[in-house]
Amino acid sequence: MVIGIMAIEMAGGVYCPLSPRDPQRRLHALMQQTQSRLVLVHHFTRLKFSSEIVLCNVDLIWTVGHSNSSIIMDRLSNIIVTLDNIAYIVFTSGSTGTSKGVQIRHRNLLACINSLIRLNLFTNKDTMIQMASCSYDVHAQEIIGALINASTIIMLHPEGDMDLDYITKTLNGKQASYLQCVPAYVNILLEFLPS
């Protein structure tokens, strides 16, 4: 999905992450609020959406030949994305009623990422595990921030954040140097690790 996120941004679109863990009713409501014309899916998520929605299955894109690539690049080169354009939309939990979309501009996303870099919280030498659920704001910071900073991103398999054995093996095996998570998760991870 990282390639999908970058494709959306390069095409001048607005990325709006939808969690496949959410019920179909919530997904439908979020798509109505954003007036989405297209949903990027893969084989695990395509069945979560109604047939009325136009789906772009990334699994099928990989099978397309490269014959049209120069035409596509010519079209993309004419797209202008400014700092004031919306980069992505993230929704509130909706715990007080209806979920509300928060529009994040490229200017704000870059300011956040640049501040993390200036504070030396992560560098281009870091190997980052992408932990945040796509429905959290940190998700875009982890992925886009790592790409802008030329850091290495480790993408976990679906539900991988819930498998402590898998996480510890990934942390050690990939020599991860950056992990952003809530303190409760760190406590659980520390309890799991052998002394």
trRosetta pair geometry for C-beta under 8 A, 3 or more apart (Angstrom, degrees):
i j d omega theta_ij theta_ji phi_ij phi_ji
1 4 4.8 -50 -155 38 54 120
1 5 6.2 60 147 -26 76 96
1 40 7.3 125 -135 123 87 124
1 42 7.3 -101 -68 -25 91 126
1 58 7.2 -158 -92 -9 57 167
1 134 7.9 -47 126 -92 157 138
2 5 5.7 -49 -151 31 33 112
2 6 6.5 27 153 -13 64 106
2 143 5.8 -159 -118 -156 93 120
2 147 7.6 157 -173 -63 115 129
2 153 6.9 143 -100 88 151 151
2 155 6.8 -121 -30 -69 120 138
3 6 5.9 -57 -149 41 32 108
3 7 6.2 36 152 -23 66 107
3 58 7.4 131 78 -151 109 131
4 7 5.6 -53 -144 35 30 113
4 8 6.4 34 156 -21 64 102
4 40 4.6 137 -167 169 135 154
4 58 5.6 -75 -68 -85 121 136
5 8 5.9 -54 -153 32 30 111
5 9 6.5 24 152 -13 64 108
5 15 5.4 36 -142 -118 79 146
5 140 7.8 -179 -160 -120 139 78
5 143 6.1 45 76 130 165 146
5 144 7.2 -120 141 -66 131 91
6 9 5.7 -56 -147 40 34 110
6 10 6.0 31 156 -17 69 109
6 147 7.1 -165 -85 -155 120 170
7 10 5.8 -56 -140 41 29 108
7 11 6.1 23 160 -15 64 112
8 11 6.1 -65 -147 41 24 106
8 13 4.2 -84 -170 75 76 121
8 14 7.3 -60 162 73 114 14
8 15 4.8 116 101 -78 144 84
8 40 7.1 -100 -59 -25 119 144
9 12 7.9 50 175 -63 30 17
9 13 7.0 -85 -69 59 23 75
9 15 6.4 -24 -58 -32 84 116
9 81 7.0 51 173 -126 72 168
9 87 6.7 10 -117 -151 107 77
9 144 7.8 114 -58 -110 162 122
10 76 5.9 8 149 -158 105 124
10 79 7.2 104 159 77 56 140
10 81 7.7 -107 -131 -20 27 143
11 76 6.6 -72 -95 -115 62 93
11 79 6.3 -144 -158 -103 32 174
12 79 4.5 -135 -35 -171 119 123
12 80 7.5 45 -97 63 124 35
12 81 5.4 -158 -104 -78 72 94
12 85 7.1 -92 -154 -159 75 156
14 34 7.7 -150 96 -165 125 118
14 85 8.0 -145 -82 162 88 92
14 86 4.7 7 -113 102 120 112
14 87 7.2 102 -135 121 69 13
14 88 6.3 147 -177 -109 72 32
14 89 6.0 45 156 -16 119 99
14 103 7.8 -40 -153 -136 137 95
15 87 6.8 -20 32 151 101 62
15 88 4.0 -34 73 -104 91 98
15 89 7.6 -174 91 21 49 64
15 140 7.1 142 94 -106 135 119
16 30 7.3 175 155 156 124 110
16 34 5.2 3 -92 -120 173 166
16 36 6.7 -120 54 -84 140 118
16 88 6.4 163 -78 -164 43 74
16 89 4.4 -6 -105 56 96 102
16 90 7.9 -173 -141 -73 63 35
16 101 7.6 -27 -131 -135 120 122
17 88 7.1 21 -12 -171 88 127
17 90 7.0 7 42 -105 101 76
17 134 3.6 -146 -179 162 135 102
17 135 6.1 -147 110 -78 110 41
17 139 6.1 -12 -17 99 172 151
17 140 7.6 -147 -21 -56 129 94
18 22 6.8 -95 180 36 79 133
18 27 5.5 75 -172 -131 129 94
18 30 6.1 159 -109 92 104 144
18 31 7.5 3 -86 -60 146 90
18 39 7.2 -25 24 -144 144 113
18 134 7.3 -4 56 110 22 127
18 135 7.6 31 -148 -83 22 90
19 22 4.7 102 77 -18 93 99
19 133 5.9 14 -107 170 126 112
19 134 5.6 170 -84 64 73 95
19 135 4.3 -39 -38 -40 123 117
20 44 6.6 25 -156 125 172 99
20 45 4.6 -110 -93 -108 127 100
20 48 5.6 -143 -137 -48 81 159
21 133 7.5 -53 22 -149 136 131
22 26 4.4 -102 172 82 117 129
22 27 5.4 141 97 -53 117 86
22 30 7.9 35 121 -5 163 137
22 135 7.3 117 -46 -76 120 144
23 26 5.1 94 62 7 79 100
23 27 7.2 -146 99 -4 41 89
24 27 5.5 -57 -147 39 36 113
24 28 6.1 38 156 -22 69 106
24 48 6.0 -165 -96 -172 84 69
24 49 7.7 173 -137 -92 94 31
24 50 7.7 101 -174 -47 119 84
25 28 5.9 -55 -149 35 28 112
25 29 6.5 28 152 -18 63 107
26 29 5.7 -55 -148 36 33 112
26 30 6.3 31 155 -19 67 106
26 94 7.5 -154 -132 22 112 162
26 99 7.3 73 -157 -9 97 140
27 30 5.9 -56 -148 36 30 110
27 31 6.4 28 155 -17 64 107
27 48 6.1 79 5 150 175 109
27 49 6.7 -110 134 -92 136 76
28 31 5.8 -57 -148 37 30 110
28 32 6.5 32 153 -21 64 105
28 50 6.8 47 -99 -9 114 118
29 32 5.7 -54 -150 34 31 112
29 33 6.5 33 153 -20 64 104
29 98 7.6 -137 169 -147 135 92
29 99 7.1 116 114 36 120 111
30 33 5.7 -52 -149 33 33 112
30 34 6.4 15 158 -4 66 109
30 91 5.8 -81 -121 -52 116 157
30 99 6.5 -22 -88 82 91 141
30 101 7.6 122 -149 -74 80 105
31 34 6.1 -64 -144 47 30 99
31 36 4.5 -72 -152 31 82 123
31 39 6.9 -40 -110 -72 128 122
31 49 7.9 89 -48 -131 159 109
31 53 6.6 -36 179 -109 161 134
32 35 7.2 21 -175 -75 32 48
33 91 7.9 100 74 -103 150 121
33 99 7.6 -125 -10 88 163 94
33 101 5.6 167 134 -25 128 124
34 89 6.0 172 -106 67 122 159
34 101 6.3 135 -75 -94 88 158
36 39 6.1 57 148 -66 140 83
36 53 7.4 18 100 -145 111 112
37 54 6.4 -3 157 43 61 126
38 54 5.0 -49 -105 94 66 108
38 55 7.6 134 -162 -112 65 17
38 56 5.6 29 -180 -16 111 114
39 49 5.7 169 74 -95 158 165
39 53 5.5 18 5 155 125 127
39 54 7.2 148 18 84 73 55
39 55 5.4 -34 70 -110 92 66
39 56 7.1 180 84 22 40 76
40 55 8.0 126 -109 -164 14 64
40 56 5.1 -32 -105 71 60 104
40 58 6.2 46 -175 -46 95 105
41 45 4.6 -143 -150 92 90 101
41 46 4.3 119 138 -84 141 68
41 48 7.7 -176 -125 41 126 98
41 49 6.8 -122 -71 10 143 131
41 55 5.1 -22 16 -162 127 111
41 56 7.0 143 23 69 72 48
41 57 5.5 -35 79 -101 89 63
41 58 7.2 -162 85 2 35 84
42 45 5.7 64 48 26 65 99
42 46 7.0 -121 90 -36 20 92
42 57 6.6 108 -115 -159 32 71
42 58 5.1 -38 -86 49 87 103
42 59 5.4 105 -149 -35 76 99
43 46 6.3 -32 -128 4 26 116
43 57 7.4 64 -64 -160 57 113
43 59 5.2 43 -38 -35 95 157
44 158 6.3 -163 -164 -63 172 160
45 48 5.3 -43 -170 13 66 123
45 49 7.7 43 150 -13 81 101
46 49 6.9 -71 -169 33 41 100
46 55 5.9 88 -138 -180 90 155
46 57 5.9 3 -88 -101 132 107
49 53 4.8 -76 167 57 121 139
49 55 6.1 150 76 -79 141 117
50 53 5.7 102 66 -2 73 98
56 61 7.3 36 169 -54 94 118
57 60 4.5 65 89 7 106 108
57 61 7.3 -175 97 -19 57 82
58 61 5.3 -44 -150 22 45 120
58 62 7.2 51 157 -25 66 93
59 62 6.5 -50 -168 20 33 110
60 63 5.8 -56 -164 30 48 111
60 64 7.4 59 143 -34 69 94
61 64 5.8 -43 -163 9 45 116
64 68 7.8 -43 157 36 119 113
65 68 7.7 99 89 7 82 81
66 69 4.8 -14 -171 -22 76 126
68 71 4.9 -54 -168 42 75 117
68 72 5.8 77 134 -26 89 101
69 72 5.7 -56 -147 38 33 112
69 73 6.3 32 156 -19 67 106
70 73 5.7 -53 -145 38 33 111
70 74 6.4 39 153 -24 65 103
71 74 5.8 -52 -151 31 31 113
71 75 6.7 27 152 -15 63 104
72 75 5.8 -57 -154 36 33 109
72 76 6.3 30 152 -18 67 108
73 76 5.6 -54 -143 38 34 111
73 77 6.3 41 157 -30 66 102
74 77 6.0 -51 -150 25 29 113
74 78 7.6 24 154 -16 57 102
75 78 6.3 -62 -167 29 36 108
75 79 7.6 40 143 -30 64 101
76 79 5.7 -48 -161 14 47 117
81 85 5.2 -93 -160 36 73 154
81 106 6.7 115 154 -54 103 157
82 85 5.2 122 56 -17 68 95
82 106 7.1 174 111 45 39 136
83 105 6.8 57 156 152 59 110
83 106 5.0 -126 -139 87 42 105
83 107 4.0 71 169 -69 100 90
83 110 7.1 -72 -130 26 98 138
84 105 5.9 -34 -150 -156 33 134
84 106 7.4 -32 10 41 14 97
84 107 6.4 18 -77 -20 45 123
85 105 6.7 136 80 -148 32 81
85 106 5.6 34 64 -8 81 117
86 89 6.8 14 170 -56 128 85
86 103 4.8 -61 -126 -168 120 109
86 104 7.0 96 -159 68 73 42
86 105 5.9 -69 -103 -97 43 58
86 106 7.8 132 169 -25 6 74
87 104 5.4 -52 56 103 101 88
87 105 6.2 92 -6 176 91 19
87 106 4.6 127 -61 -76 108 61
87 108 7.8 -139 16 58 125 87
87 109 4.8 -39 40 -9 166 146
87 140 7.2 116 127 -177 118 146
87 144 7.8 27 175 -100 133 173
88 104 5.3 -3 63 54 75 109
88 109 7.4 84 21 -74 100 140
88 140 5.3 -159 35 -94 158 152
89 101 4.7 -4 -177 -169 120 111
89 102 6.7 151 -158 70 64 42
89 103 5.4 -28 -101 -98 85 61
89 104 7.2 179 -90 14 31 79
90 101 7.4 142 74 -152 27 61
90 102 5.4 -24 66 59 78 99
90 104 6.7 32 4 -16 100 120
90 135 7.2 120 -155 -175 90 46
90 136 7.3 23 -156 178 135 15
90 137 5.0 -150 40 -83 177 73
90 140 7.5 -119 -59 -7 120 126
91 94 7.2 3 153 -40 111 98
91 99 4.3 29 175 166 119 123
91 100 6.8 155 -151 75 71 31
91 101 5.4 -40 -94 -94 77 59
91 102 7.2 165 -98 11 24 78
91 135 6.9 -48 54 -157 91 92
92 95 7.8 -98 148 14 98 79
92 99 5.4 -179 67 -151 71 68
92 100 4.8 22 17 46 119 81
92 102 6.9 90 -43 -25 83 108
93 99 6.9 -130 111 -108 14 94
94 97 6.6 -100 -167 90 69 34
94 98 6.0 -56 -134 174 98 18
94 99 3.6 -51 -65 -63 108 76
94 100 7.8 155 -85 -5 68 60
102 137 7.9 -30 80 -87 133 116
104 108 5.4 -120 -165 80 79 126
104 109 5.6 87 149 -56 115 97
104 137 7.4 129 -59 -139 148 101
104 140 7.3 158 77 74 154 161
105 108 4.9 95 58 7 79 99
105 109 7.1 -147 95 -2 41 88
106 109 5.7 -58 -145 40 33 111
106 110 6.0 29 159 -16 69 110
107 110 6.2 -62 -148 40 23 106
107 111 6.3 25 154 -22 62 109
108 111 5.6 -51 -144 34 31 113
108 112 6.5 33 156 -19 63 104
109 112 5.9 -56 -154 34 30 112
109 113 6.4 23 153 -13 65 109
109 140 6.5 -70 -130 132 123 124
109 141 7.4 -154 -151 -88 83 69
109 144 6.5 -3 170 98 129 148
110 113 5.7 -55 -142 41 34 109
110 114 5.9 34 158 -20 68 109
110 148 7.6 176 -120 -133 78 165
111 114 5.8 -54 -141 40 27 110
111 115 6.4 29 157 -22 62 105
112 115 6.0 -57 -152 32 27 110
112 116 6.8 25 152 -16 62 105
112 141 6.1 -79 124 -110 129 114
112 145 7.8 -80 108 -84 94 120
113 116 5.8 -56 -154 34 34 111
113 117 6.4 31 151 -17 67 107
113 141 6.5 -174 -79 -144 83 78
113 144 7.0 -96 -74 109 144 92
113 145 4.3 -167 -121 -112 108 90
113 148 5.7 53 157 65 153 147
113 149 7.1 -147 179 -43 110 105
114 117 5.6 -55 -147 38 35 111
114 118 6.1 33 156 -19 69 107
115 118 5.7 -52 -141 39 32 110
115 119 6.2 24 159 -11 65 110
116 119 6.0 -61 -144 44 27 105
116 121 4.5 -78 -165 54 78 122
116 122 6.0 4 150 28 112 91
116 141 7.6 109 -20 -175 154 115
116 145 6.5 10 62 -155 145 138
117 120 7.5 28 175 -79 34 33
117 121 7.6 -78 -67 42 21 79
117 122 7.1 -54 -93 71 58 68
117 123 7.4 104 -140 -102 75 51
117 149 5.9 -169 -93 -105 118 117
120 123 6.6 0 -151 -60 69 102
122 126 4.6 -63 -162 10 91 163
122 128 6.6 26 -150 -76 146 121
122 145 7.4 79 69 142 136 119
122 146 7.7 -55 136 -95 145 72
122 149 6.5 77 111 131 100 168
122 151 6.1 -9 155 -80 116 153
122 178 4.9 37 -112 -107 118 151
123 126 5.4 126 56 -19 61 97
123 149 7.0 -163 -175 173 23 122
123 151 7.2 129 99 -87 35 104
124 149 5.3 -152 -80 157 71 78
124 150 4.2 15 -137 79 112 98
124 151 5.7 -133 -131 -69 38 62
125 151 7.6 -25 50 -116 19 78
125 177 7.5 -11 117 57 79 161
126 146 7.8 -109 90 -124 107 92
126 149 7.8 7 43 121 109 132
126 151 4.7 -16 71 -137 89 121
126 152 7.2 -150 107 36 51 76
126 177 4.7 -129 -138 80 73 114
126 178 4.4 37 -179 -19 130 125
127 151 7.1 180 -92 177 24 91
127 152 4.4 -19 -116 71 72 116
127 154 6.4 47 169 -27 93 110
127 174 5.8 -161 154 145 142 98
127 175 6.1 84 41 93 150 72
127 176 5.0 -118 103 -119 100 47
127 177 5.3 95 40 14 75 87
127 178 6.8 173 78 24 38 87
128 142 6.3 -173 150 -161 133 88
128 146 5.0 -130 44 -97 142 130
128 151 5.3 50 -6 136 115 133
128 152 6.7 163 22 83 70 56
128 153 5.5 -27 72 -108 97 59
128 154 6.8 -168 92 18 43 79
128 176 7.0 80 -125 -153 13 95
128 177 7.6 -53 -69 64 52 70
128 178 4.1 -31 -101 78 79 117
128 179 7.5 166 -152 -74 60 41
128 180 7.9 3 -157 -3 105 96
129 154 4.7 -33 -105 67 63 112
129 156 6.8 49 -171 -47 97 103
129 167 7.8 83 -176 -147 159 84
129 170 6.6 100 -111 127 128 122
129 171 7.0 -47 -44 -88 147 73
129 174 7.6 124 -77 79 95 140
129 176 4.9 -2 -33 -134 104 149
129 178 7.2 -174 18 89 66 64
129 179 5.2 9 44 -104 113 85
130 139 7.6 62 -173 -144 100 65
130 142 4.9 133 -125 137 79 133
130 143 6.1 43 -120 -72 133 80
130 146 7.6 -94 -74 -1 99 150
130 153 5.5 31 -40 -170 113 104
130 154 6.6 -167 7 77 77 52
130 155 5.4 -7 42 -103 127 58
130 156 6.8 -144 72 2 78 85
131 142 7.2 -165 33 -109 64 163
131 156 7.3 56 -101 -6 51 134
131 161 5.6 108 -153 -108 77 123
131 179 6.4 69 -31 -161 139 78
131 180 6.2 -167 43 69 121 65
131 181 5.2 -65 130 -76 160 98
131 185 8.0 124 175 143 141 164
132 136 4.6 -111 -177 72 112 124
132 138 4.0 -180 -83 89 161 103
132 139 4.3 -135 102 -70 114 67
132 141 8.0 51 22 51 155 92
132 142 5.7 169 22 -7 113 139
132 180 6.9 -18 -42 93 105 107
132 181 8.0 -166 -69 -97 68 63
133 136 5.2 91 63 -1 79 102
133 139 6.5 -69 95 -70 33 125
133 161 7.9 -105 -63 31 76 158
134 139 4.9 123 -122 -155 39 164
135 139 7.4 97 33 -17 23 146
136 139 5.3 124 71 -23 73 98
137 140 6.6 -54 -173 30 48 102
137 141 6.9 42 139 -13 72 111
138 141 5.2 -60 -153 43 46 117
138 142 6.0 49 151 -26 77 102
138 180 6.1 -147 -178 119 135 135
139 142 6.0 -56 -152 31 25 110
139 143 6.6 6 160 -3 62 110
140 143 6.2 -63 -142 46 31 100
140 144 5.3 2 174 8 72 118
140 145 7.9 97 130 -16 55 89
141 144 6.8 -55 -114 53 17 91
141 145 4.8 20 177 -21 57 131
142 145 6.2 -42 -111 42 8 111
142 146 6.2 8 167 -18 51 113
142 153 7.3 109 152 -127 86 113
142 180 6.5 -144 -87 40 110 129
143 146 6.2 -61 -150 33 20 106
143 147 6.6 13 156 -13 60 109
143 153 6.4 51 -123 -125 59 156
144 147 5.7 -57 -148 39 34 111
144 148 6.1 33 155 -19 68 107
145 148 5.9 -55 -143 38 29 109
145 149 6.0 12 162 -5 65 117
145 151 7.7 5 122 27 75 128
146 149 5.9 -67 -140 49 26 103
146 151 4.1 -90 -149 68 78 108
146 152 7.3 -65 -176 77 120 14
146 153 4.5 113 115 -67 157 102
147 150 7.6 28 -176 -74 29 34
147 151 7.8 -69 -44 46 22 75
147 153 7.3 -23 -55 -25 74 131
151 178 7.2 -17 -172 28 147 147
154 170 6.4 148 155 176 144 115
154 174 5.2 75 -91 150 147 169
154 176 6.3 -81 15 -91 144 111
156 160 3.1 -152 167 76 113 142
156 161 5.9 120 88 -48 165 70
156 166 7.5 100 -152 132 106 121
156 167 7.6 -9 -115 -95 135 76
156 170 6.9 -21 -104 -108 90 175
157 160 4.5 117 55 -59 64 118
157 166 7.5 -81 38 -179 107 149
159 162 5.1 -42 -180 31 80 117
159 163 6.8 77 127 -22 83 101
160 163 5.7 -61 -150 35 44 109
160 166 5.4 -112 -154 118 83 139
160 167 6.9 133 156 -70 82 77
160 170 7.5 53 172 -27 126 155
161 167 6.8 62 -134 -81 39 122
163 166 3.7 37 109 20 119 119
163 167 6.3 158 90 -19 64 84
164 167 5.4 -51 -142 36 35 114
164 168 6.3 31 161 -17 67 104
164 188 7.1 -121 -94 138 130 99
164 189 6.4 -175 -138 -112 104 64
164 192 4.4 -106 167 -153 146 168
165 168 6.2 -56 -147 37 27 105
165 169 6.4 24 155 -14 62 110
165 192 8.0 -129 -62 172 55 130
166 169 5.9 -60 -147 40 28 109
166 170 6.1 27 155 -19 65 110
167 170 5.7 -60 -147 38 28 110
167 171 6.2 32 155 -22 66 105
167 189 6.8 -89 111 -118 138 112
168 171 5.6 -47 -143 33 32 114
168 172 6.3 22 160 -8 64 108
168 189 7.3 159 -72 -159 94 94
168 192 6.9 -145 -46 113 134 119
168 193 6.3 160 -116 -94 137 87
169 172 6.1 -62 -147 45 28 104
169 173 5.5 20 162 -14 67 120
170 173 5.9 -55 -125 45 24 105
170 174 5.6 -3 180 8 64 117
170 176 6.9 38 131 -27 80 129
171 174 7.1 -69 -132 50 10 89
171 176 4.8 -77 -135 34 59 119
171 179 7.1 -15 -111 -62 110 142
172 175 7.3 10 -176 -75 28 49
176 179 6.0 66 139 -55 130 100
181 185 4.2 -81 152 76 126 141
181 186 6.2 153 87 -49 109 80
182 185 5.1 98 61 3 75 102
182 186 7.5 -139 101 -4 42 87
183 186 5.4 -53 -150 35 40 114
183 187 6.4 43 153 -21 70 102
184 187 5.6 -51 -151 33 34 114
184 188 6.6 33 152 -17 65 104
185 188 5.7 -53 -149 37 34 111
185 189 6.2 35 152 -20 66 108
186 189 5.6 -57 -147 39 31 113
186 190 6.2 31 155 -20 66 106
187 190 5.8 -55 -146 36 29 110
187 191 6.4 29 155 -18 63 106
188 191 5.8 -55 -150 36 31 111
188 192 6.4 32 151 -23 63 108
189 192 5.6 -56 -150 33 31 114
189 193 6.6 34 154 -26 65 103
190 193 5.9 -48 -146 26 33 112
